[in-house]
Amino acid sequence: SGTRIAFGGVVNGVRDIYTVATGGGAAVALSHDVASDISPSWSPDGTFLFFASDRGGSMGVWRIAVDEASGTPKGSAESIVTGTDVSMDLPHLAADGRTVIFRSTMQSVNPAALPFDPATRRVGTPTLLQHRTGLLTPTGVSPDGQWLLLVNAPDRHQDVFLMRSNGRDLSRLT
């Protein structure tokens, strides 16, 4: 209806969703938790606010019912799409409300091995040790060269992994 504006804001390092009347006034928080909530977009009928959030573990599309007159939430956020191999944000509904479009981001950081001959100082052809979507960065190697320590930083839920240096037996330690 054009009576409220939805926006994302950052308070004390936390990203939440707010609304404010188009004529000004106090902002009303629709989310206030540790999840990173961004990119709000009104449904065509003004009853829901769609947004991107990592509250499901990876960035997905969520919605929350909103009283458009006051801007206050009418219930809790509910998942629309989460848990895919892609990060989703900037959700928008088509005018008929039957299609959600969003930006999809896939990122891969995988460990690789590069043969090196210290006598000739020549390197061979690199080999990818993993072929997966997401971040998996090697941070250390065992003294015998048989094991790699890896992290998935800077993912929101960071973990430590262990893997053989040939790319086999990947396991999550945390």
C-alpha positions as CSV (number, residue, x, y, z in Angstrom):
1,S,0.0,0.0,0.0
2,G,3.0,2.3,0.3
3,T,2.4,3.1,4.0
4,R,5.5,1.4,5.4
5,I,9.1,0.9,4.3
6,A,10.9,-2.3,5.1
7,F,14.7,-2.2,5.5
8,G,17.6,-4.1,7.0
9,G,19.6,-2.5,9.8
10,V,22.6,-3.4,11.9
11,V,22.6,-2.8,15.7
12,N,25.5,-4.0,17.8
13,G,26.8,-6.0,14.8
14,V,23.5,-7.9,14.4
15,R,21.5,-7.7,11.1
16,D,17.8,-7.5,11.6
17,I,14.7,-6.4,9.6
18,Y,12.6,-3.3,10.4
19,T,9.7,-1.3,9.1
20,V,9.0,2.4,9.4
21,A,6.0,4.5,8.3
22,T,6.6,6.4,5.1
23,G,5.9,9.6,6.9
24,G,8.6,8.9,9.5
25,G,8.6,7.8,13.1
26,A,10.1,5.0,15.1
27,A,11.3,1.9,13.4
28,V,9.7,-1.4,14.4
29,A,11.9,-4.5,14.7
30,L,10.5,-7.6,12.9
31,S,13.5,-9.7,14.0
32,H,15.8,-9.3,16.9
33,D,18.1,-12.4,17.3
34,V,21.6,-13.6,16.3
35,A,20.5,-14.6,12.8
36,S,21.6,-12.4,10.0
37,D,18.4,-11.1,8.4
38,I,18.7,-9.0,5.2
39,S,17.0,-7.9,1.9
40,P,13.4,-7.5,3.0
41,S,10.7,-7.4,0.3
42,W,6.9,-7.0,0.7
43,S,4.5,-9.6,-0.7
44,P,2.2,-8.1,-3.4
45,D,-0.8,-8.0,-0.9
46,G,1.3,-6.4,1.9
47,T,0.6,-9.2,4.4
48,F,4.1,-10.8,4.4
49,L,7.6,-9.6,4.4
50,F,10.0,-11.9,2.6
51,F,13.7,-11.7,3.5
52,A,17.0,-13.6,3.4
53,S,18.3,-15.2,6.6
54,D,20.9,-17.6,7.8
55,R,18.7,-18.8,10.7
56,G,18.4,-22.2,9.1
57,G,22.2,-22.7,8.9
58,S,22.8,-21.4,5.4
59,M,21.3,-18.3,3.8
60,G,17.7,-19.0,2.7
61,V,14.4,-17.3,2.0
62,W,12.0,-16.7,5.0
63,R,8.8,-14.8,5.5
64,I,7.0,-13.2,8.4
65,A,3.4,-12.0,8.6
66,V,3.2,-8.2,9.3
67,D,0.5,-5.9,10.4
68,E,1.0,-3.3,7.7
69,A,-0.7,-0.5,9.7
70,S,1.6,-0.8,12.7
71,G,4.5,-2.6,11.1
72,T,4.6,-5.2,13.9
73,P,5.1,-8.9,13.3
74,K,2.1,-11.2,13.4
75,G,3.8,-14.4,14.5
76,S,7.2,-15.9,13.9
77,A,9.4,-16.1,10.8
78,E,8.8,-19.2,8.7
79,S,11.1,-20.9,6.3
80,I,10.3,-20.8,2.6
81,V,13.5,-22.3,1.2
82,T,16.7,-23.3,3.2
83,G,19.3,-26.0,3.2
84,T,20.3,-25.9,-0.5
85,D,23.8,-25.9,-1.9
86,V,23.4,-22.2,-2.8
87,S,23.2,-19.0,-0.7
88,M,20.0,-17.2,-1.4
89,D,19.1,-13.5,-0.9
90,L,17.3,-10.6,-2.4
91,P,13.9,-12.4,-2.5
92,H,11.0,-10.8,-4.4
93,L,7.6,-12.1,-5.2
94,A,6.0,-11.8,-8.6
95,A,2.9,-9.6,-8.7
96,D,0.6,-12.8,-8.7
97,G,2.4,-14.0,-5.6
98,R,3.1,-17.4,-7.2
99,T,6.8,-17.1,-8.0
100,V,9.7,-16.1,-5.7
101,I,12.8,-14.8,-7.5
102,F,16.1,-14.5,-5.7
103,R,19.8,-14.1,-6.2
104,S,21.7,-17.4,-5.9
105,T,25.4,-17.6,-4.9
106,M,27.5,-20.7,-5.1
107,Q,31.1,-20.4,-3.8
108,S,33.7,-23.1,-3.7
109,V,37.1,-23.1,-1.9
110,N,38.6,-26.6,-2.0
111,P,42.1,-27.9,-1.0
112,A,44.5,-28.8,-3.8
113,A,47.9,-30.6,-3.8
114,L,50.8,-29.5,-5.9
115,P,53.7,-31.9,-6.4
116,F,57.0,-30.2,-5.7
117,D,60.6,-31.5,-6.3
118,P,62.9,-29.6,-3.9
119,A,66.0,-30.6,-5.8
120,T,64.9,-29.2,-9.2
121,R,62.5,-26.6,-7.6
122,R,59.9,-27.6,-10.1
123,V,56.2,-28.1,-9.5
124,G,53.9,-30.6,-11.2
125,T,50.2,-30.4,-12.0
126,P,47.8,-29.4,-9.2
127,T,45.1,-31.9,-8.1
128,L,41.9,-30.8,-6.4
129,L,41.5,-32.9,-3.2
130,Q,37.8,-32.2,-2.8
131,H,35.1,-31.2,-5.3
132,R,32.3,-29.6,-3.2
133,T,30.3,-26.5,-2.9
134,G,31.3,-24.3,0.0
135,L,34.5,-23.3,1.7
136,L,37.1,-25.8,2.8
137,T,40.4,-24.1,3.5
138,P,43.5,-26.1,4.5
139,T,45.2,-24.6,7.6
140,G,47.8,-27.2,8.6
141,V,49.4,-30.5,7.7
142,S,50.6,-33.3,10.0
143,P,54.4,-33.7,10.5
144,D,54.3,-36.9,8.3
145,G,52.3,-35.2,5.6
146,Q,49.4,-37.7,5.8
147,W,46.7,-35.5,7.2
148,L,45.3,-32.0,6.6
149,L,43.5,-29.7,9.0
150,L,40.9,-27.6,7.3
151,V,38.3,-25.0,8.3
152,N,35.2,-23.7,6.5
153,A,35.7,-20.1,7.6
154,P,34.3,-17.5,7.0
155,D,31.0,-19.4,7.0
156,R,28.6,-18.3,9.7
157,H,28.8,-21.7,11.4
158,Q,32.5,-22.5,11.3
159,D,33.8,-26.0,11.8
160,V,37.2,-27.8,11.8
161,F,37.7,-30.8,9.5
162,L,40.4,-33.5,9.2
163,M,41.2,-35.2,5.9
164,R,43.9,-37.4,4.5
165,S,46.3,-35.5,2.2
166,N,45.1,-37.6,-0.8
167,G,41.6,-36.1,-0.3
168,R,40.0,-39.1,1.3
169,D,38.3,-39.6,4.7
170,L,37.1,-36.1,5.2
171,S,35.5,-35.8,8.6
172,R,34.1,-32.9,10.7
173,L,35.7,-32.5,14.1
174,T,33.5,-29.8,15.5
